[in-house]
Amino acid sequence: MTEISSPHIAHPRIMVLGVQPGTPPFRIVEIDGQVVGEARAITDVLAAAAAFGITVHDLDDPDVVRWVGGDKFTWTVH
């Protein structure tokens, strides 16, 4: 198998896990495989990234952020 025919698997530094029940609901944020905190909005994800020196230009880029259990607009339990 050559590199061209192999699928690209992104390993982004930032992972935002599924929504957890709470008041208000939150999502756990991991950076470089370590839990770094909770996010209740997109701005919390950006703040966590900035604290680790990561500048995020596109929250939809799978090479930058992986959204688990929803996308950047998912902030409530379904």
N, C-alpha and C positions, 0 to 999 in steps of 0.2 A: 504494500500500500504506500502510495506516495503522499507527501504532505498536502498536495492539492486535492486529492480525493478524500482525505480524512476530514471528518466534521470538526468545526471549530467549537470548542467548549470554553466558554468564558469562565474565568476565575476572578471575579471582581473583588476588590478589597473591602467593599461595603456590602453587607447583607442585611436586609430588613425583613424580619420574620413576621409571621401572621399576626393578626389582631388578637390581643388578649383581653378578656373581659375585665372591666374596671370602671371606676368613675373618675375621670373619663377613660374609655378604652385606650390601649396603648400598643405599640409594637416594639419588640426588642431589636436593638441595633447591634450588629457585630462588625468589627473592623479587624481585618487580618486574622479572622478566626476567634477573636476575643470579644466577649460581651462588653460593650462600653456604656450601655445605658438604655433608656426607654425613650421612645418618640411618640408624641401625641399629634404631631403634624409634620409636614414636609420640612418646615424650618428647623425642627429638632434634628432631623437627619442631616441637614446641611451644617448645622452647628457642630454636631458630633464629628462630621468629616473634617471641618475646618480645624477642630481641636487636635486632629491627628495630621494636619498639614496637607489634607486632600482637598483640592479645588474641584467641585463638581460643576461641569458646564451643561450636562445633559442627563437628567434623572431617568431618561428612557434608554440610555445606552447600557446594554447588558454587560459590556466590558468594564463598566464603572460601578453600577449598582444592581444587585439582584433582589427583586421583590418576591417574597415567598408568601403565598396565600392571598394574593391580590396585587394591585398596582399602587402607584403613588397617590391615588385618590381613595384608596380603601383604608378607612380609619374607624369603622364600626364593625361589630360582630354581626355576621349575616346568619 
